[in-house]
Amino acid sequence: KTVLASLAAHGTEEDVHCVGQILRTQDEAQGLLHCLRVLWEPTGALTASECEGLSATARALDRMLTRCMRLEEDRLFRAAKRAPGDDQVDWHKDAEDCHGATAHWRKALQDVARRWT
């Protein structure tokens, strides 16, 4: 979020538009993740319809995240090079602070994978 806020504040009109697209895509992806969480924790076996819903939701999430990564790689990273140096230093600090969070997600995803394989 720090990178996006900096680009929205200091970027060109195109950069700001890109930030908006990324934020909207992330918001939509959060909604799909919520749906997946509901489907991952059924009270019994999934019906054929529920399995199809799970599959369709996972495919939609994949498309959204791919679109978001493409925006980041094609436009956002280039725009980030033009951001003020102080902001770039802050991004590195934030990235270092986030490394501990990945262990939590890795364990959560491994637990889900064990339940469904």
C-alpha positions in Angstrom: 0.0 0.0 0.0 2.9 2.4 0.7 4.1 2.2 -3.0 0.6 2.8 -4.2 0.0 5.8 -2.0 3.3 7.3 -3.1 2.5 6.8 -6.7 -0.9 8.3 -6.3 0.6 11.3 -4.6 3.6 11.9 -6.9 2.8 10.0 -10.1 1.4 11.1 -13.4 -2.3 10.9 -14.2 -1.6 7.6 -15.9 0.1 6.3 -12.7 -2.8 7.4 -10.6 -5.2 5.6 -13.0 -3.0 2.4 -12.7 -3.1 2.7 -8.9 -6.9 2.8 -9.0 -7.1 -0.2 -11.2 -4.8 -2.2 -8.9 -6.8 -1.2 -5.8 -10.1 -2.2 -7.5 -8.6 -5.5 -8.6 -7.3 -6.2 -5.1 -10.7 -5.4 -3.6 -12.4 -7.8 -6.1 -9.9 -10.4 -5.3 -10.6 -10.1 -1.6 -14.3 -10.8 -2.3 -13.3 -13.9 -4.2 -11.0 -15.0 -1.4 -13.9 -14.7 1.0 -16.0 -17.0 -1.2 -13.2 -19.5 -1.4 -12.9 -19.5 2.4 -16.6 -20.3 2.7 -16.3 -23.2 0.2 -13.1 -24.5 1.8 -14.8 -25.1 5.1 -17.9 -27.1 4.3 -19.8 -29.0 6.9 -19.8 -32.1 4.7 -18.7 -33.3 1.3 -19.1 -30.7 -1.5 -21.9 -31.2 -4.0 -21.1 -31.2 -7.7 -22.5 -27.6 -7.9 -20.3 -26.5 -4.9 -17.2 -28.1 -6.6 -18.0 -26.2 -9.8 -18.4 -23.0 -7.8 -15.1 -23.5 -6.0 -13.4 -24.2 -9.4 -15.0 -21.2 -11.1 -14.1 -18.9 -8.2 -10.5 -20.1 -8.1 -10.2 -19.5 -11.9 -11.7 -16.0 -11.5 -9.2 -15.2 -8.7 -6.4 -16.5 -10.9 -7.4 -14.2 -13.8 -7.7 -11.2 -11.4 -4.4 -11.7 -9.8 -2.7 -12.3 -13.2 -4.2 -9.0 -14.4 -3.0 -7.2 -11.2 0.5 -8.6 -11.6 0.6 -7.6 -15.3 -0.4 -4.0 -14.3 2.3 -4.0 -11.6 5.0 -5.3 -13.9 4.1 -3.4 -17.1 3.3 0.0 -15.6 3.7 0.3 -11.8 7.3 -0.8 -11.5 8.4 1.7 -14.2 6.4 4.5 -12.4 8.0 3.5 -9.1 11.4 4.4 -10.4 10.3 8.0 -10.7 9.1 8.3 -7.0 11.0 10.4 -4.5 14.0 8.6 -3.0 12.7 8.9 0.6 9.6 7.0 -0.4 11.7 4.3 -2.0 13.6 3.9 1.3 10.3 3.5 3.1 9.2 0.8 0.7 12.3 -1.3 1.5 11.7 -0.9 5.2 8.0 -2.0 4.8 9.1 -5.0 2.7 11.4 -6.1 5.4 8.6 -5.8 8.0 6.3 -8.0 5.9 8.6 -11.0 5.6 7.3 -12.5 8.9 3.7 -12.5 7.5 4.5 -14.9 4.7 5.1 -17.7 7.2 1.5 -17.4 8.5 0.0 -17.6 5.0 2.3 -20.5 4.0 1.1 -22.5 7.0 -2.6 -21.6 6.4 -2.3 -22.7 2.7 -0.5 -25.9 3.6 -3.4 -26.7 6.1 -6.0 -26.2 3.4 -4.0 -28.3 0.9 -3.7 -31.2 3.4 -7.5 -31.1 3.9 -8.3 -31.2 0.2 -5.7 -33.6 -1.1 
